[in-house]
């Protein structure tokens, strides 16, 4: 019984160690490099959500290009 409790404590400790490393890395990546966003509504038709359908499109927002001023004609820019 004591060995099972020790094994459980070890797994919980490993989980929290991984959690406290993974969360800051993920938040930094989503804030600085790229994130996924959903585009809904008619504002971006016909490029996104063509045909007036109710489904939403999913896009990858590249934060890196904005930071390096690598925006070109024809790019879609998202403002928050």
N, C-alpha and C positions, 0 to 999 in steps of 0.2 A: 504494500500500500504506500509506503514512504517513497518507493522508487517511482511510482506512478505520479505522485504529487510533485516530485522533483522534475520529472519529465514534463509535466504540465507547466510548471513555473519556467522551465527553460524555453519552451515554445512561446509562452506569453512574452518573455523577455526578448526573444528573437523577433517576435512580431512588432513590438513597440520600437525596437532599434531600427528595423526596416521602415516602419511607419514614419518615424521622425527624420529619416534620411530621404525617403521617397517624396513626402509632401513638399518640403521646400524646393527640391529639385524640379518637381512637376510644376509648381506655381511659378518658379523662375522661368522655366521653358515656355509656359503659356503666356507669360507677361512679356518676355523679351524676344522670342523667336517666332512662334506661330501658335495659332489656336483655331479651333473649329467653331463655325457659327452657322446658324440656320437663317435662310433668307425666306421671308414670307411676304405675301402681299403683291400688289401690282406695280410697285414703284420701280422694279428692275426688269419689267417685261419689255421686250421679248428675250433679252439676254438670259435672264434667270426666270424660272417659273413660266415657261412658254405655254401658250395656248390658254391661259387663264385657268389652269387647273388649280385645285385647292391644295395639292401637295406642296411641301416646302423643299427647297434645294439646300444642300449642305455644302459649304465652301470652306476652304482653308485660308485663313487670313495670315499673310506673311508680314510680320512686324519687322523683320530684318531689312527688307527692301525700303521701308519707310525711313528707318534710322539711317540708312546709307544714301538716301535721296535717289533711289534707283527706280523712280516711277516714270513710266513711259506712256505715250498716247495709246489709248485703248484699254488701259488697266482700270479695274474697278477698285475704287478706294472707299473704305468704310470709315465713317466718322462716328464717334460715340459722344 
